[in-house]
């Protein structure tokens, strides 16, 4: 699922992790949310990112954090 939503390419944004099909850095989503913006605000500011992509990235991040909290 990750490769369908986000990717890294040295030719795009100097290799920064971006949403597939965009030049929007994944970091921008987290920066906006940390600043108090809603998901809708982020999507309004970055219309090339779909709601499904943003929600999928949040799910990926949640899973990563949970795996650190509960290592198997």
N, C-alpha and C positions, 0 to 999 in steps of 0.2 A: 504493500500500500504506500509506503514512504516514497518510492520512486515515481509513483503516479501523481504525487502531490508536490513534492519538493525535489530540487536537484542542485548540483553544483557543477559549474562548467567554467574553466579558466577564461573562456572567451566572453562570458556574461558576468558583468559586475565584478570583474577581477576575481572570479571564483567564489564569490559570496553565495551562501545558501539562499536560493530564491524559490518562489512558487513556480511550478511548471507552467510554461507558456507566457511568463511575465518577466519583467525586470524588477520585480518588487522583492526586496529582501525579507526573508522570514523574520529577521530581527525587528523589522518595522512593526510587525504585528505585536510582538511582545513589548516593544517600546511604547507603542500607542496605548496598549492595555495598562501598562505600568503607570502611564501618565494620567490615567483615569478616563480615557476615551472608551466608549462602548465598542462592541464588535461592529455594530451598524455604522458608527462614525468611521472606523477603519475602512470598512467596505465602501463607504461613500468617498473617502479620500483616495482609495486605490481600486477603482472600478474594474481593473483587469483581473483582480483576485475574486474568485467566486466564494460565496458563503460556504459551500461544501469544502473547498480547499482550506479555508481558514479554520473551520470546525475540525477538519481532519488533522491539521497541524496541532491544534490544541489537544486533540486526543492522543497524538503521538507524544507530545510533551508530557501529558498526564501519565501515560504508560511508562515513559522513561523515568519520571520521578518516582512512581510507585515501585518500579523495579529496584531503585536504589534504596527505598525505604524498607522493602521486604525482599531481600535477596534470597533466591532459592538455590 
